[in-house]
Amino acid sequence: MEPRKLYRSRENRMICGVCGGVAEYFNVDATLIRLVLAIFAFTGTGIFAYILAAIIIPDAPSRY
């Protein structure tokens, strides 16, 4: 069994695909991840975490 890898989504993206990628990794709806991020954005932590994740998490491999 191959381990799952976390990627930024290419199909389910609004800005950088971080929320879509996290949602695909945990097999949940991306709207829930975006809602949690919006709640954390009010504290300032969410914005910093999103920018950091967008830099660190690689794009999903392209499918031909």
Phi, psi and omega in degrees: 000125181279134179292145178287148178238146180269122178230157169284136184289141174267332183266321187253071183230147173249311179246287182244351179090010181293310182297320177296321179292318178295320179295319177294322181296316181268000178058048176233172179287136181296334179297323178295319179294318179295323178295316178297318178297320179296323178295316179288339180294332179292336179271350182092339180291321183296320181294315178297316180296320180295314180297317179296317179294322179296330179280319188276317186283127180284158174295151175295146178298143181287145181251126184274000000 
